[in-house]
Amino acid sequence: MDLTPKQAVILQRVLSLGFELIAFPVYPNHVGIRRGNCAALLAPVVPESFKMFAEPAYLVDGNLSARIALDGHDYLIWKKQKLEATAARRAELTSFADDLSEALLPVE
């Protein structure tokens, strides 16, 4: 994937804030970003920025999960695996999303 100089600066800023790059082979045209147990896909917006491709997700077995409600409880699922969406996991995901959104602000 070719990045513009401004996109490269944004990615460097994201990485300096404790995020890391991660590959999701089923999304070859997106940049994967991870911190802790959370991840997001970024779509390049030419010429100078990125946008989140989808809502950030909690990782289940190293894969992006979906959040569902089942029998009165919230779960984070991937295929047949599920984790309860505890307050701590929801807080980690919220913090991840907020910090990443701020890090993605355009470069002047």
PyRosetta script that sets phi, psi and omega in degrees:
from pyrosetta import init, pose_from_sequence

init()
pose = pose_from_sequence("MDLTPKQAVILQRVLSLGFELIAFPVYPNHVGIRRGNCAALLAPVVPESFKMFAEPAYLVDGNLSARIALDGHDYLIWKKQKLEATAARRAELTSFADDLSEALLPVE")
pose.set_psi(1, 128.6)
pose.set_omega(1, 177.3)
pose.set_phi(2, -88.5)
pose.set_psi(2, 133.1)
pose.set_omega(2, 179.2)
pose.set_phi(3, -115.6)
pose.set_psi(3, 147.5)
pose.set_omega(3, 174.0)
pose.set_phi(4, -77.4)
pose.set_psi(4, 163.1)
pose.set_omega(4, 177.4)
pose.set_phi(5, -56.9)
pose.set_psi(5, -38.6)
pose.set_omega(5, 179.2)
pose.set_phi(6, -67.7)
pose.set_psi(6, -37.8)
pose.set_omega(6, 176.8)
pose.set_phi(7, -65.1)
pose.set_psi(7, -38.7)
pose.set_omega(7, 178.1)
pose.set_phi(8, -62.9)
pose.set_psi(8, -39.8)
pose.set_omega(8, 177.8)
pose.set_phi(9, -64.2)
pose.set_psi(9, -42.1)
pose.set_omega(9, 178.6)
pose.set_phi(10, -62.3)
pose.set_psi(10, -44.7)
pose.set_omega(10, 178.9)
pose.set_phi(11, -63.5)
pose.set_psi(11, -39.2)
pose.set_omega(11, 177.4)
pose.set_phi(12, -61.9)
pose.set_psi(12, -40.1)
pose.set_omega(12, 178.3)
pose.set_phi(13, -64.3)
pose.set_psi(13, -44.5)
pose.set_omega(13, 178.8)
pose.set_phi(14, -58.6)
pose.set_psi(14, -46.3)
pose.set_omega(14, -178.8)
pose.set_phi(15, -66.0)
pose.set_psi(15, -34.1)
pose.set_omega(15, 179.8)
pose.set_phi(16, -68.8)
pose.set_psi(16, -15.9)
pose.set_omega(16, -179.5)
pose.set_phi(17, -95.6)
pose.set_psi(17, 16.0)
pose.set_omega(17, 175.4)
pose.set_phi(18, 93.2)
pose.set_psi(18, 4.5)
pose.set_omega(18, 175.0)
pose.set_phi(19, -86.6)
pose.set_psi(19, 161.0)
pose.set_omega(19, 176.1)
pose.set_phi(20, -135.7)
pose.set_psi(20, 156.6)
pose.set_omega(20, 176.5)
pose.set_phi(21, -77.6)
pose.set_psi(21, 144.8)
pose.set_omega(21, 176.7)
pose.set_phi(22, -143.3)
pose.set_psi(22, 141.8)
pose.set_omega(22, -179.6)
pose.set_phi(23, -96.1)
pose.set_psi(23, 134.9)
pose.set_omega(23, 171.0)
pose.set_phi(24, -120.6)
pose.set_psi(24, 96.6)
pose.set_omega(24, -173.0)
pose.set_phi(25, -53.4)
pose.set_psi(25, -27.2)
pose.set_omega(25, 179.6)
pose.set_phi(26, -77.9)
pose.set_psi(26, -5.4)
pose.set_omega(26, 177.7)
pose.set_phi(27, -126.2)
pose.set_psi(27, 65.6)
pose.set_omega(27, -173.9)
pose.set_phi(28, -67.8)
pose.set_psi(28, -18.1)
pose.set_omega(28, -178.6)
pose.set_phi(29, -97.8)
pose.set_psi(29, 14.5)
pose.set_omega(29, -179.3)
pose.set_phi(30, -127.8)
pose.set_psi(30, 157.1)
pose.set_omega(30, 177.0)
pose.set_phi(31, -99.4)
pose.set_psi(31, 123.7)
pose.set_omega(31, 177.1)
pose.set_phi(32, -89.1)
pose.set_psi(32, 133.8)
pose.set_omega(32, 179.3)
pose.set_phi(33, -125.3)
pose.set_psi(33, 134.9)
pose.set_omega(33, -178.1)
pose.set_phi(34, -134.0)
pose.set_psi(34, 146.9)
pose.set_omega(34, 167.2)
pose.set_phi(35, -149.7)
pose.set_psi(35, 124.1)
pose.set_omega(35, -178.5)
pose.set_phi(36, 61.8)
pose.set_psi(36, -126.1)
pose.set_omega(36, -178.1)
pose.set_phi(37, -99.0)
pose.set_psi(37, 13.2)
pose.set_omega(37, -175.9)
pose.set_phi(38, -119.0)
pose.set_psi(38, 153.5)
pose.set_omega(38, 179.1)
pose.set_phi(39, -151.5)
pose.set_psi(39, 161.4)
pose.set_omega(39, 177.7)
pose.set_phi(40, -148.6)
pose.set_psi(40, 157.4)
pose.set_omega(40, 174.8)
pose.set_phi(41, -105.8)
pose.set_psi(41, 132.8)
pose.set_omega(41, 178.1)
pose.set_phi(42, -111.1)
pose.set_psi(42, 135.6)
pose.set_omega(42, 176.6)
pose.set_phi(43, -105.4)
pose.set_psi(43, 127.3)
pose.set_omega(43, 177.1)
pose.set_phi(44, -64.6)
pose.set_psi(44, 136.3)
pose.set_omega(44, 174.9)
pose.set_phi(45, -117.2)
pose.set_psi(45, 104.7)
pose.set_omega(45, -175.0)
pose.set_phi(46, -72.5)
pose.set_psi(46, 139.4)
pose.set_omega(46, 10.3)
pose.set_phi(47, -103.4)
pose.set_psi(47, -1.3)
pose.set_omega(47, -167.2)
pose.set_phi(48, -134.7)
pose.set_psi(48, 4.8)
pose.set_omega(48, -175.3)
pose.set_phi(49, -151.0)
pose.set_psi(49, -169.1)
pose.set_omega(49, 176.2)
pose.set_phi(50, -134.2)
pose.set_psi(50, 157.2)
pose.set_omega(50, 169.1)
pose.set_phi(51, -131.7)
pose.set_psi(51, 152.4)
pose.set_omega(51, 176.8)
pose.set_phi(52, -70.0)
pose.set_psi(52, 127.8)
pose.set_omega(52, -178.2)
pose.set_phi(53, -69.5)
pose.set_psi(53, -36.6)
pose.set_omega(53, 179.5)
pose.set_phi(54, -150.9)
pose.set_psi(54, 173.5)
pose.set_omega(54, 177.9)
pose.set_phi(55, -60.0)
pose.set_psi(55, 137.8)
pose.set_omega(55, 175.6)
pose.set_phi(56, -55.4)
pose.set_psi(56, 151.3)
pose.set_omega(56, -174.7)
pose.set_phi(57, -130.2)
pose.set_psi(57, 155.5)
pose.set_omega(57, 171.8)
pose.set_phi(58, -83.0)
pose.set_psi(58, 141.3)
pose.set_omega(58, -179.8)
pose.set_phi(59, -85.3)
pose.set_psi(59, 129.1)
pose.set_omega(59, 174.7)
pose.set_phi(60, -119.5)
pose.set_psi(60, 115.4)
pose.set_omega(60, -177.1)
pose.set_phi(61, 54.8)
pose.set_psi(61, 37.7)
pose.set_omega(61, 177.7)
pose.set_phi(62, 77.6)
pose.set_psi(62, 8.8)
pose.set_omega(62, -177.5)
pose.set_phi(63, -121.3)
pose.set_psi(63, 153.4)
pose.set_omega(63, 178.1)
pose.set_phi(64, -66.5)
pose.set_psi(64, 129.6)
pose.set_omega(64, -177.4)
pose.set_phi(65, -99.3)
pose.set_psi(65, 168.3)
pose.set_omega(65, 171.8)
pose.set_phi(66, -114.5)
pose.set_psi(66, 148.4)
pose.set_omega(66, 179.1)
pose.set_phi(67, -101.7)
pose.set_psi(67, 128.3)
pose.set_omega(67, -179.7)
pose.set_phi(68, -133.6)
pose.set_psi(68, 159.2)
pose.set_omega(68, 172.8)
pose.set_phi(69, -107.1)
pose.set_psi(69, 130.7)
pose.set_omega(69, -178.3)
pose.set_phi(70, -145.4)
pose.set_psi(70, 124.1)
pose.set_omega(70, 178.7)
pose.set_phi(71, 53.6)
pose.set_psi(71, 40.3)
pose.set_omega(71, 177.2)
pose.set_phi(72, 79.5)
pose.set_psi(72, 5.8)
pose.set_omega(72, 179.0)
pose.set_phi(73, -124.2)
pose.set_psi(73, 151.6)
pose.set_omega(73, 174.5)
pose.set_phi(74, -95.1)
pose.set_psi(74, 138.0)
pose.set_omega(74, 178.9)
pose.set_phi(75, -131.1)
pose.set_psi(75, 155.1)
pose.set_omega(75, 172.6)
pose.set_phi(76, -109.5)
pose.set_psi(76, 118.6)
pose.set_omega(76, -173.0)
pose.set_phi(77, -123.4)
pose.set_psi(77, 151.6)
pose.set_omega(77, 169.0)
pose.set_phi(78, -146.1)
pose.set_psi(78, 120.1)
pose.set_omega(78, -174.1)
pose.set_phi(79, 51.4)
pose.set_psi(79, -122.3)
pose.set_omega(79, -177.6)
pose.set_phi(80, -97.2)
pose.set_psi(80, 4.5)
pose.set_omega(80, 179.3)
pose.set_phi(81, -94.6)
pose.set_psi(81, 142.7)
pose.set_omega(81, 178.2)
pose.set_phi(82, -145.8)
pose.set_psi(82, 146.6)
pose.set_omega(82, 174.2)
pose.set_phi(83, -123.1)
pose.set_psi(83, 144.5)
pose.set_omega(83, 175.2)
pose.set_phi(84, -69.9)
pose.set_psi(84, 137.8)
pose.set_omega(84, 178.3)
pose.set_phi(85, -82.2)
pose.set_psi(85, 76.3)
pose.set_omega(85, -177.9)
pose.set_phi(86, -68.5)
pose.set_psi(86, 167.6)
pose.set_omega(86, 178.1)
pose.set_phi(87, -59.8)
pose.set_psi(87, -38.9)
pose.set_omega(87, 179.8)
pose.set_phi(88, -66.0)
pose.set_psi(88, -41.6)
pose.set_omega(88, 178.7)
pose.set_phi(89, -67.6)
pose.set_psi(89, -40.6)
pose.set_omega(89, 177.8)
pose.set_phi(90, -64.7)
pose.set_psi(90, -39.9)
pose.set_omega(90, 179.2)
pose.set_phi(91, -65.6)
pose.set_psi(91, -41.2)
pose.set_omega(91, 177.7)
pose.set_phi(92, -61.7)
pose.set_psi(92, -42.7)
pose.set_omega(92, 179.9)
pose.set_phi(93, -66.4)
pose.set_psi(93, -41.1)
pose.set_omega(93, 178.1)
pose.set_phi(94, -63.9)
pose.set_psi(94, -45.1)
pose.set_omega(94, 178.8)
pose.set_phi(95, -61.8)
pose.set_psi(95, -43.9)
pose.set_omega(95, 177.8)
pose.set_phi(96, -58.2)
pose.set_psi(96, -50.6)
pose.set_omega(96, -177.2)
pose.set_phi(97, -63.0)
pose.set_psi(97, -43.0)
pose.set_omega(97, -179.7)
pose.set_phi(98, -64.7)
pose.set_psi(98, -46.6)
pose.set_omega(98, -179.0)
pose.set_phi(99, -65.3)
pose.set_psi(99, -40.5)
pose.set_omega(99, 179.5)
pose.set_phi(100, -67.2)
pose.set_psi(100, -41.8)
pose.set_omega(100, 178.1)
pose.set_phi(101, -58.0)
pose.set_psi(101, -43.3)
pose.set_omega(101, 179.4)
pose.set_phi(102, -66.6)
pose.set_psi(102, -39.7)
pose.set_omega(102, -179.4)
pose.set_phi(103, -67.3)
pose.set_psi(103, -23.4)
pose.set_omega(103, -177.7)
pose.set_phi(104, -87.7)
pose.set_psi(104, 2.0)
pose.set_omega(104, 178.8)
pose.set_phi(105, -57.2)
pose.set_psi(105, 143.2)
pose.set_omega(105, -176.9)
pose.set_phi(106, -57.9)
pose.set_psi(106, 150.8)
pose.set_omega(106, 176.9)
pose.set_phi(107, -88.4)
pose.set_psi(107, 133.6)
pose.set_omega(107, 178.8)
pose.set_phi(108, -85.6)
pose.dump_pdb("model.pdb")
